[in-house]
Amino acid sequence: MHELDKDPLPKGELALKITAMPRDGNSFGDIFGGWLVSQMDIAGSSTAARLARGRVATVAIDRMGFMVPVPIGAQLAFHAHVLEIGRSSVKMLVEVWSEDLAHDESRKVTEAIFVFVAIDDRGRTRIIPS
């Protein structure tokens, strides 16, 4: 059993939902992994910015693995689950699920742990308000 198969349901809140378009894929009809990572970063940073009450920057991505190829046209749901809020950072798990609308099923595509740091208008680290 693959490690990502252990979770039957998404963790965290729905942070982004998007359909993979032809410009997001390769000539084989699957989406680019880099495009998927960028969407995960958008989903995670929007959640982190809300928690930090302002601007955040991505400082680390850890533990990423793709389970299955994702076809162009797939409806993707990005879930963000906060793992830890530090003095100036937010660590969270971002999961991606592909929704099969015809069969009312979802399956996990990938997950990664993202770390975001709260920054001020000059790009310097700031404290996250409690």
Salt bridges, closest charged atoms under 4 A:
GLU3 OE2 - ARG63 NH1 3.57
ASP7 OD2 - LYS11 NZ 3.46
ASP7 OD2 - LYS108 NZ 2.62
GLU13 OE2 - ARG50 NH2 3.05
ASP24 OD1 - ARG23 NE 3.87
GLU95 OE2 - LYS108 NZ 3.16
GLU99 OE1 - LYS17 NZ 3.25
ASP100 OD2 - HIS103 ND1 2.90
GLU111 OE2 - ARG63 NH2 3.08
GLU111 OE1 - LYS108 NZ 2.99
